[in-house]
Amino acid sequence: MIARGLVLLVAVSLLAVGCATRPPVPVEPGEPPVAERDVSKDGPPLRHIRPEDVKDAVPRPDPILALGNLSPYTVLGETYHILPSLANYRERGIASWYGTKFDGQKTSNGEVYDIYSASAAHKTLPIPCYARVTNLENGRSIVVRVNDRGPFHSDRLIDLSYGAAVKLGFMEVGTAPVEVEVINLAGIDDRRGTLLGSYRFVQLGAFGSESSAQRLRAELQSLVTSPVAVSPVDTGSGLLYRVRIGPMETNEEILLVQQRLEASGYTGTQLLP
C-alpha cells in the first residue's frame, strides 16, 4: 500500500477517512475474497494529480460474470439485489471516494484497484459496466469503469476512485451531488447463472518476446497442475505473447492457483473469462 506522508494536509486526510466505509462483500464459495478494509487508514496518495491527468475509462462490452455479482447479498444488516439489467440506468445521489488503503487490492469482481484510474463502486449495478458521472455542482463529468461494491451508506449512491474525484473536483471536500448514467453498449454477454459465469483463466503477463513468455510458461508449469499456455495476440502495433493458466472449472481452483503463485513470488495475476 502507499503510505500517507506527513506533507498531507490534516483536513484533507480527515475528509478522506469518511469516504470509503466499504466492508468486504460476501462472495460465493471459491470466489477470490475482497480483502478486509480498515477505512480509518484511508486517504489520498503522496503523488497528487491534476484533473487533466485523469482519462476517461474506455467502454468495451466485457461479459458480466457470476464473480462480483452475487445476488442478493447482505452487508451491515442491509440486503442488496443486483439489478437484472444495465439498460437506461440513470440516478442522482451523493458520490464519495476511496483511496490509498485499497490501492492494489482486488475489487469485488477480482480486478485490481488503481487509485489514479477512472473506476467506481456501486451497490447494485451489474459489474463490470461503464457509467458517466457528472458533478451537479460544477458540471464536470467523467466516464468510469464500475467494478466494485459499495458505498454502504444509505445516503450515498456511488464510491469513486481518487482519480475520478480529482477529475470531478470534489476530492478535498469528500462528497458531491452527482448524476450517474450507465453507458449502453451492444454485445454484452450476460453469463450470470450459467455454466460460463466464472473466470476460467489466470494470466501472468504479456511479453513482446516469445522466448521470455516460454521461459515463464516452463517455470509456472512446475508449480501448478493446470495447463499453462503461451497465446499470441495482435495488438495492432505488434504481437504480444500472453502466458495463461487454464482453463479451470471452478472459482475455488482459480483461487488456489493464485495463492500458490503468490506464495512463490508471482504477483500481478489477471483473471480472464
Residue frames relative to the residue before (quaternion, step in Angstrom):
aa qw qx qy qz dx dy dz
M 1.0000 0.0000 0.0000 0.0000 0.00 0.00 0.00
I 0.4665 -0.6525 0.5138 0.3042 3.54 -1.19 0.49
A 0.3236 -0.7673 0.5212 0.1870 3.59 -0.58 1.09
R 0.4333 -0.6774 0.5220 0.2845 3.53 -1.10 0.67
G 0.3200 -0.7730 0.5222 0.1658 3.57 -0.93 0.88
L 0.6529 -0.5335 0.3749 0.3854 3.52 -1.28 0.33
V 0.5880 0.6036 -0.3755 0.3859 3.58 1.17 -0.42
L 0.5507 0.6137 -0.4110 0.3887 3.60 1.18 -0.30
L 0.5057 -0.6462 0.4790 0.3120 3.53 -1.02 0.77
V 0.5270 -0.6469 0.4482 0.3208 3.56 -0.93 0.90
A 0.6404 0.5461 -0.3373 0.4217 3.55 0.93 -0.83
V 0.6564 0.5022 -0.3126 0.4682 3.57 0.96 -0.85
S 0.6415 0.5348 -0.3235 0.4449 3.57 0.96 -0.86
L 0.6755 0.4941 -0.3042 0.4549 3.57 0.90 -0.89
L 0.6274 0.5297 -0.3397 0.4587 3.56 1.03 -0.70
A 0.6780 0.5124 -0.2965 0.4358 3.55 0.93 -0.89
V 0.5656 0.6225 -0.3903 0.3745 3.59 1.08 -0.66
G 0.7401 0.4340 -0.2371 0.4558 3.56 0.96 -0.85
C 0.5292 0.6901 -0.3891 0.3039 3.56 1.22 -0.08
A 0.8466 0.2052 -0.0392 0.4895 3.57 0.83 -0.90
T 0.1348 0.7847 -0.5913 0.1284 3.55 0.44 1.16
R 0.2247 0.8038 -0.5013 0.2283 3.55 0.33 1.29
P 0.1588 -0.7865 0.5888 0.0979 3.61 -0.15 1.20
P 0.6571 -0.5221 0.3460 0.4194 3.59 -1.18 0.35
V 0.4076 -0.6995 0.5351 0.2415 3.54 -1.06 0.80
P 0.5136 -0.6233 0.4723 0.3530 3.61 -0.93 0.77
V 0.1263 -0.7928 0.5935 0.0581 3.56 -1.00 0.81
E 0.6072 -0.5500 0.4225 0.3877 3.52 -1.24 0.37
P 0.6338 -0.5253 0.3800 0.4219 3.61 -1.11 0.54
G 0.7957 0.2822 -0.2246 0.4866 3.55 -0.85 1.01
E 0.5521 0.5940 -0.4182 0.4091 3.61 1.21 -0.20
P 0.5476 -0.5828 0.4680 0.3762 3.59 -1.09 0.63
P 0.3714 -0.7641 0.4766 0.2260 3.62 -0.57 1.09
V 0.4295 -0.6326 0.5669 0.3065 3.53 -1.28 0.43
A 0.4928 -0.7015 0.4270 0.2877 3.58 -0.71 1.07
E 0.5817 -0.5495 0.4652 0.3785 3.56 -1.24 0.52
R 0.1633 -0.8140 0.5550 0.0528 3.55 -0.91 0.93
D 0.1986 -0.7662 0.6043 0.0908 3.55 -0.66 1.16
V 0.2215 -0.8365 0.4859 0.1231 3.56 0.05 1.30
S 0.5432 0.6308 -0.4097 0.3730 3.61 1.17 -0.34
K 0.7196 0.4122 -0.2410 0.5042 3.58 1.23 -0.38
D 0.4527 0.6939 -0.4550 0.3264 3.58 1.22 0.25
G 0.2275 0.7790 -0.5687 0.1341 3.55 -1.24 0.39
P 0.6756 -0.4798 0.3572 0.4310 3.59 -1.29 -0.10
P 0.5489 -0.6250 0.4417 0.3362 3.59 -1.21 0.43
L 0.6401 -0.5044 0.4082 0.4113 3.55 -1.32 0.18
R 0.7245 0.3964 -0.2382 0.5112 3.58 0.98 -0.85
H 0.1957 -0.7956 0.5663 0.0889 3.53 -0.38 1.24
I 0.1915 -0.7752 0.5943 0.0956 3.54 -1.19 0.60
R 0.4382 -0.6690 0.5345 0.2733 3.53 -1.32 0.33
P 0.6634 -0.5099 0.3485 0.4224 3.61 -1.13 0.45
E 0.6753 0.5067 -0.3041 0.4413 3.59 0.97 -0.79
D 0.5839 0.5821 -0.3719 0.4264 3.60 1.26 -0.23
V 0.6758 0.4955 -0.2825 0.4669 3.58 1.20 -0.46
K 0.2054 -0.8002 0.5582 0.0764 3.55 -0.66 1.16
D 0.5734 -0.5746 0.4609 0.3586 3.54 -1.18 0.61
A 0.4887 -0.5899 0.5418 0.3458 3.55 -1.19 0.54
V 0.3576 -0.7330 0.5404 0.2068 3.57 -1.08 0.75
P 0.3636 -0.7674 0.4798 0.2209 3.62 -0.36 1.18
R 0.0792 0.7569 -0.6465 0.0530 3.53 -1.12 0.79
P 0.5201 -0.6846 0.4195 0.2913 3.62 -1.02 0.72
D 0.0043 0.8169 -0.5749 0.0475 3.58 0.46 1.20
P 0.5236 -0.6349 0.4531 0.3427 3.60 -1.04 0.64
I 0.3613 -0.6830 0.5867 0.2422 3.55 -1.20 0.60
L 0.1236 -0.8273 0.5478 0.0148 3.54 -0.43 1.27
A 0.6723 -0.4769 0.3647 0.4331 3.56 -1.30 0.10
L 0.6162 0.5770 -0.3459 0.4094 3.57 1.04 -0.78
G 0.8151 0.1966 -0.1813 0.5138 3.55 -0.70 1.15
N 0.7256 0.4142 -0.2292 0.4994 3.58 1.28 -0.16
L 0.1988 0.7863 -0.5504 0.1983 3.58 1.09 0.71
S 0.0892 0.8063 -0.5741 0.1110 3.58 -0.76 1.05
P 0.5301 -0.2922 -0.7900 0.0970 1.52 -1.57 1.95
Y 0.1554 -0.7502 0.6260 0.1455 3.57 -1.32 0.19
T 0.2766 -0.7782 0.5513 0.1178 3.56 -1.18 0.63
V 0.0316 0.7727 -0.6316 0.0554 3.56 -0.93 0.99
L 0.8521 0.0004 -0.0355 0.5222 3.58 -0.90 1.01
G 0.7273 -0.4594 0.2317 0.4541 3.55 1.01 0.87
E 0.6466 0.4853 -0.3233 0.4918 3.59 1.28 -0.07
T 0.2493 -0.7701 0.5727 0.1293 3.57 -0.98 0.88
Y 0.1340 -0.8019 0.5817 0.0237 3.54 -0.89 1.03
H 0.2043 -0.7602 0.6081 0.1029 3.55 -1.12 0.78
I 0.4012 -0.7086 0.5260 0.2454 3.57 -0.78 1.04
L 0.5212 -0.6566 0.4484 0.3102 3.57 -0.92 0.90
P 0.4938 -0.6772 0.4520 0.3054 3.61 -0.94 0.76
S 0.8085 0.1208 -0.0406 0.5745 3.59 1.15 -0.54
L 0.4373 -0.6826 0.5274 0.2544 3.53 -1.26 0.57
A 0.5062 0.7276 -0.3936 0.2438 3.54 1.17 -0.68
N 0.8898 0.0187 -0.0417 0.4541 3.51 -1.05 1.00
Y 0.3104 0.7485 -0.5281 0.2540 3.61 1.10 0.58
R 0.1765 0.7462 -0.6297 0.1245 3.57 -0.94 0.95
E 0.1421 0.7915 -0.5784 0.1372 3.57 -0.80 1.00
R 0.2765 -0.7418 0.5879 0.1662 3.53 -1.24 0.59
G 0.2321 0.7596 -0.5820 0.1747 3.54 -1.10 0.74
I 0.6470 -0.5122 0.4000 0.3987 3.54 -1.30 -0.36
A 0.2081 -0.7592 0.6068 0.1097 3.55 -1.00 0.94
S 0.0960 -0.7383 0.6632 0.0764 3.52 -1.24 0.66
W 0.2881 -0.7572 0.5504 0.2017 3.61 -1.24 -0.15
Y 0.1960 -0.7687 0.5947 0.1303 3.56 -1.28 0.41
G 0.2734 -0.8412 0.4647 0.0399 3.52 -1.06 0.87
T 0.8985 -0.0563 0.0179 0.4350 3.52 -1.12 -0.86
K 0.5759 0.6058 -0.3913 0.3849 3.61 1.04 -0.61
F 0.7597 0.3746 -0.1855 0.4980 3.57 1.09 -0.72
D 0.4433 0.7182 -0.4493 0.2929 3.58 1.26 -0.21
G 0.8103 0.2190 -0.1878 0.5100 3.57 -0.78 1.03
Q 0.5886 0.5565 -0.3822 0.4448 3.60 1.22 -0.10
K 0.5699 -0.6111 0.4316 0.3398 3.53 -1.23 0.45
T 0.3950 -0.6863 0.5607 0.2421 3.51 -1.09 0.80
S 0.7490 -0.4335 0.2625 0.4268 3.56 -1.29 0.11
N 0.7421 0.3545 -0.2413 0.5151 3.62 1.10 -0.44
G 0.6778 -0.5522 0.2772 0.3984 3.58 1.19 0.57
E 0.5139 0.6112 -0.4421 0.4084 3.60 1.23 0.09
V 0.4754 -0.6691 0.4918 0.2907 3.58 -1.27 0.19
Y 0.3969 -0.7330 0.5073 0.2188 3.56 -0.82 1.04
D 0.0700 -0.7668 0.6380 -0.0014 3.55 -0.93 1.04
I 0.3986 -0.7643 0.4496 0.2343 3.59 -0.40 1.21
Y 0.6941 0.4858 -0.2819 0.4503 3.60 1.12 -0.56
S 0.6067 0.5628 -0.3637 0.4275 3.60 1.20 -0.25
A 0.5184 -0.6184 0.4893 0.3308 3.57 -1.32 0.16
S 0.2998 0.7479 -0.5343 0.2552 3.57 -0.01 1.28
A 0.1466 -0.8042 0.5742 0.0446 3.56 -1.28 0.24
A 0.2881 -0.7076 0.6158 0.1928 3.50 -1.41 0.32
H 0.0085 -0.7833 0.6208 -0.0320 3.56 -1.04 0.84
K 0.5342 -0.6785 0.4062 0.2987 3.58 -1.00 0.78
T 0.8571 0.1900 -0.0401 0.4771 3.60 0.89 -0.85
L 0.5159 0.6297 -0.4457 0.3724 3.64 1.15 -0.08
P 0.4910 -0.6114 0.5118 0.3510 3.63 -1.02 0.65
I 0.1325 -0.8043 0.5764 0.0573 3.58 -0.94 0.88
P 0.5507 -0.1932 -0.8105 -0.0502 1.44 -2.14 1.34
C 0.0426 0.7600 -0.6484 -0.0104 3.52 -1.30 0.45
Y 0.3768 -0.7134 0.5449 0.2284 3.57 -1.29 0.11
A 0.0105 -0.8035 0.5947 -0.0255 3.55 -1.04 0.81
R 0.3391 -0.6847 0.5981 0.2420 3.54 -1.21 0.57
V 0.1218 -0.7878 0.6031 0.0278 3.55 -0.76 1.13
T 0.0907 -0.8110 0.5779 0.0027 3.56 -0.74 1.10
N 0.3619 -0.7032 0.5736 0.2135 3.56 -0.90 0.99
L 0.3309 -0.7921 0.4835 0.1716 3.57 -0.46 1.23
E 0.6208 0.5533 -0.3468 0.4338 3.59 1.23 -0.23
N 0.8236 0.1790 -0.0904 0.5305 3.60 1.04 -0.66
G 0.5236 -0.6824 0.3870 0.3324 3.60 1.27 0.01
R 0.4859 0.6591 -0.4513 0.3547 3.62 1.22 -0.02
S 0.0639 -0.8062 0.5877 0.0245 3.58 -1.09 0.68
I 0.0654 -0.7736 0.6298 0.0269 3.53 -1.31 0.42
V 0.3390 -0.6934 0.5915 0.2333 3.56 -1.21 0.59
V 0.0779 -0.8126 0.5776 -0.0012 3.59 -0.73 1.10
R 0.3801 -0.6576 0.5924 0.2686 3.52 -1.33 0.40
V 0.2299 -0.7731 0.5788 0.1204 3.59 -0.62 1.12
N 0.1475 0.8194 -0.5324 0.1527 3.58 -0.43 1.23
D 0.7115 0.4003 -0.2343 0.5278 3.60 1.25 0.29
R 0.4248 -0.6888 0.5279 0.2578 3.56 -1.33 0.24
G 0.5359 0.5634 -0.4969 0.3853 3.52 -1.14 0.82
P 0.6532 -0.0304 -0.7200 -0.2325 1.60 -2.53 0.01
F 0.3842 -0.7558 0.4871 0.2094 3.57 -0.93 0.86
H 0.3880 0.6161 -0.5527 0.4055 3.47 0.64 1.37
S 0.5024 -0.6762 0.4406 0.3101 3.58 -0.88 0.88
D 0.7213 0.4460 -0.2493 0.4677 3.58 1.15 -0.56
R 0.6811 0.4667 -0.2948 0.4810 3.62 1.22 0.18
L 0.3601 -0.7649 0.5084 0.1639 3.52 -1.00 0.93
I 0.8213 0.0052 0.0769 0.5652 3.58 0.86 -0.96
D 0.2460 -0.7369 0.6146 0.1368 3.55 -1.20 0.71
L 0.1612 -0.8242 0.5400 0.0569 3.59 -0.52 1.17
S 0.5797 -0.5429 0.4683 0.3872 3.53 -1.27 0.36
Y 0.6649 -0.4801 0.3894 0.4193 3.55 -1.28 0.38
G 0.6585 0.5278 -0.3113 0.4369 3.57 0.90 -0.96
A 0.6648 0.4975 -0.3048 0.4665 3.58 0.93 -0.87
A 0.6387 0.5215 -0.3274 0.4614 3.59 1.03 -0.75
V 0.6150 0.5231 -0.3400 0.4822 3.58 1.08 -0.71
K 0.6508 0.5267 -0.3126 0.4487 3.58 0.90 -0.93
L 0.7373 0.4156 -0.2284 0.4812 3.58 0.95 -0.86
G 0.5010 -0.7205 0.3821 0.2897 3.57 1.29 -0.01
F 0.6509 0.5128 -0.3546 0.4333 3.61 1.07 0.54
M 0.2808 0.7931 -0.5059 0.1903 3.60 1.21 0.29
E 0.7203 0.4657 -0.2713 0.4367 3.60 0.81 -0.96
V 0.7124 0.4324 -0.2730 0.4806 3.62 1.03 -0.63
G 0.5270 -0.7047 0.3584 0.3117 3.59 1.28 -0.19
T 0.8044 0.0079 0.0179 0.5938 3.61 0.96 -0.81
A 0.0200 -0.7865 0.6172 0.0096 3.55 -1.30 0.37
P 0.4788 -0.6272 0.5158 0.3337 3.59 -1.18 0.50
V 0.0022 -0.8219 0.5669 -0.0553 3.58 -0.79 1.02
E 0.2798 -0.6748 0.6368 0.2468 3.48 -1.44 0.11
V 0.1548 -0.7791 0.6045 0.0601 3.56 -0.91 0.98
E 0.0246 0.7983 -0.5985 0.0628 3.56 -0.68 1.14
V 0.3618 -0.7399 0.5287 0.2051 3.58 -0.61 1.16
I 0.3710 -0.7043 0.5636 0.2206 3.54 -1.08 0.83
N 0.3118 -0.7673 0.5351 0.1666 3.56 -0.58 1.17
L 0.0551 -0.8008 0.5962 -0.0147 3.56 -0.75 1.10
A 0.3998 -0.6927 0.5453 0.2509 3.56 -1.11 0.69
G 0.8016 0.3596 -0.2304 0.4184 3.54 -1.21 0.53
I 0.4154 0.6927 -0.4936 0.3224 3.61 1.17 0.36
D 0.2578 -0.7730 0.5678 0.1166 3.55 -0.78 1.10
D 0.1664 -0.7965 0.5769 0.0710 3.59 -0.41 1.23
R 0.0676 -0.8465 0.5278 -0.0164 3.57 -0.25 1.32
R 0.3426 0.7389 -0.5155 0.2661 3.60 1.18 0.27
G 0.8236 0.2263 -0.1758 0.4894 3.53 -0.98 0.86
T 0.6436 0.4785 -0.3445 0.4880 3.60 1.21 0.27
L 0.6639 -0.4992 0.3724 0.4139 3.54 -1.31 0.20
L 0.6839 0.4503 -0.2801 0.5010 3.59 1.24 -0.35
G 0.4040 0.7695 -0.4248 0.2534 3.56 1.25 0.33
S 0.6987 0.4431 -0.2718 0.4915 3.59 1.22 0.01
Y 0.5703 -0.5285 0.4845 0.4009 3.51 -1.33 0.24
R 0.2127 -0.8077 0.5420 0.0931 3.58 -1.08 0.72
F 0.7666 0.2988 -0.1632 0.5444 3.60 1.24 -0.35
V 0.1885 -0.7115 0.6579 0.1595 3.52 -1.35 0.44
Q 0.1613 -0.7924 0.5832 0.0774 3.58 -0.71 1.08
L 0.2699 -0.7911 0.5365 0.1160 3.56 -0.93 0.97
G 0.7960 -0.2171 0.1463 0.5457 3.61 1.13 -0.23
A 0.2310 -0.7321 0.6205 0.1603 3.52 -1.36 0.21
F 0.1269 -0.8315 0.5409 -0.0058 3.55 -0.69 1.15
G 0.4630 -0.6529 0.5235 0.2920 3.53 -1.19 0.57
S 0.7066 0.3993 -0.2301 0.5370 3.55 1.27 -0.45
E 0.4093 -0.7152 0.5091 0.2484 3.58 -0.73 1.04
S 0.6302 0.5402 -0.3494 0.4347 3.61 0.99 -0.72
S 0.6294 0.5196 -0.3371 0.4692 3.61 1.04 -0.71
A 0.6477 0.5116 -0.3118 0.4708 3.56 0.99 -0.85
Q 0.6651 0.5027 -0.3100 0.4569 3.59 0.94 -0.82
R 0.6158 0.5356 -0.3511 0.4590 3.60 1.06 -0.67
L 0.6602 0.4871 -0.3088 0.4811 3.57 0.95 -0.85
R 0.6151 0.5500 -0.3511 0.4425 3.60 0.99 -0.78
A 0.6659 0.5030 -0.3048 0.4590 3.58 0.92 -0.89
E 0.6369 0.5228 -0.3291 0.4613 3.59 1.02 -0.78
L 0.7011 0.4812 -0.2750 0.4487 3.56 0.87 -0.95
Q 0.6190 0.5752 -0.3534 0.4013 3.58 0.99 -0.75
S 0.6527 0.5011 -0.3175 0.4712 3.59 1.16 -0.53
L 0.6783 0.4997 -0.2871 0.4559 3.61 1.25 -0.30
V 0.7979 0.2359 -0.0957 0.5464 3.58 1.06 -0.74
T 0.4573 -0.6830 0.5034 0.2661 3.53 -1.26 0.46
S 0.5704 0.5842 -0.3825 0.4326 3.60 1.24 -0.34
P 0.6173 -0.5568 0.3940 0.3920 3.61 -1.14 0.48
V 0.1341 -0.7526 0.6394 0.0827 3.57 -1.14 0.72
A 0.0095 0.8266 -0.5591 0.0628 3.57 -0.70 1.08
V 0.3279 -0.6867 0.6078 0.2270 3.52 -1.31 0.44
S 0.0597 -0.8213 0.5669 -0.0225 3.55 -0.63 1.17
P 0.2793 -0.7762 0.5379 0.1738 3.63 -0.53 1.09
V 0.0346 -0.7797 0.6249 0.0184 3.56 -1.12 0.69
D 0.3620 -0.7261 0.5472 0.2060 3.57 -0.98 0.89
T 0.2117 -0.8153 0.5320 0.0862 3.57 -0.51 1.20
G 0.5875 -0.5618 0.3763 0.4445 3.57 1.25 -0.13
S 0.7570 0.2609 -0.1652 0.5759 3.56 1.20 -0.53
G 0.7830 -0.2015 0.1123 0.5777 3.56 1.29 0.30
L 0.5855 -0.5833 0.4356 0.3567 3.54 -1.31 0.23
L 0.1106 -0.7279 0.6701 0.0944 3.53 -1.24 0.69
Y 0.2642 -0.7616 0.5758 0.1365 3.55 -1.08 0.78
R 0.1860 -0.8143 0.5468 0.0577 3.53 -0.39 1.31
V 0.2356 -0.7485 0.6053 0.1333 3.54 -1.03 0.87
R 0.0432 0.8274 -0.5506 0.1016 3.55 -0.47 1.25
I 0.2530 -0.7308 0.6167 0.1470 3.52 -1.19 0.74
G 0.5982 0.5517 -0.4144 0.4075 3.57 -0.82 0.97
P 0.5220 0.0220 -0.7922 -0.3155 1.48 -2.47 -0.34
M 0.2469 -0.7449 0.6034 0.1419 3.54 -1.28 0.56
E 0.5162 -0.7086 0.4091 0.2531 3.53 -1.02 0.81
T 0.8183 0.1784 -0.0597 0.5432 3.62 1.01 -0.72
N 0.5958 -0.5499 0.4477 0.3771 3.54 -1.29 0.41
E 0.5933 0.5715 -0.3631 0.4355 3.58 1.11 -0.64
E 0.6508 0.5116 -0.3126 0.4659 3.58 0.96 -0.85
I 0.6371 0.5196 -0.3232 0.4687 3.59 1.01 -0.82
L 0.6553 0.5178 -0.3161 0.4499 3.58 0.92 -0.89
L 0.6505 0.5121 -0.3169 0.4628 3.60 0.96 -0.83
V 0.6361 0.5159 -0.3254 0.4726 3.58 1.03 -0.78
Q 0.6496 0.5145 -0.3204 0.4589 3.59 0.92 -0.85
Q 0.6611 0.5086 -0.3119 0.4549 3.57 0.93 -0.87
R 0.6551 0.5050 -0.3153 0.4652 3.58 0.97 -0.82
L 0.6470 0.5158 -0.3196 0.4618 3.58 0.98 -0.81
E 0.6767 0.4893 -0.3028 0.4593 3.59 0.87 -0.93
A 0.6369 0.5236 -0.3288 0.4605 3.59 1.05 -0.72
S 0.7047 0.4326 -0.2520 0.5027 3.58 1.20 -0.52
G 0.6373 -0.5789 0.3116 0.4020 3.58 1.29 0.22
Y 0.5605 0.5776 -0.4017 0.4369 3.60 1.26 0.18
T 0.0094 0.8163 -0.5744 0.0602 3.58 -0.42 1.24
G 0.7084 0.4754 -0.3237 0.4092 3.55 -1.31 0.06
T 0.2630 0.7775 -0.5313 0.2098 3.58 1.07 0.64
Q 0.1894 -0.7664 0.6058 0.0989 3.54 -1.18 0.65
L 0.3353 -0.7411 0.5501 0.1892 3.56 -0.89 0.98
L 0.0619 -0.7958 0.6023 0.0077 3.56 -0.98 0.90
P 0.4948 -0.6601 0.4708 0.3127 3.61 -1.06 0.70
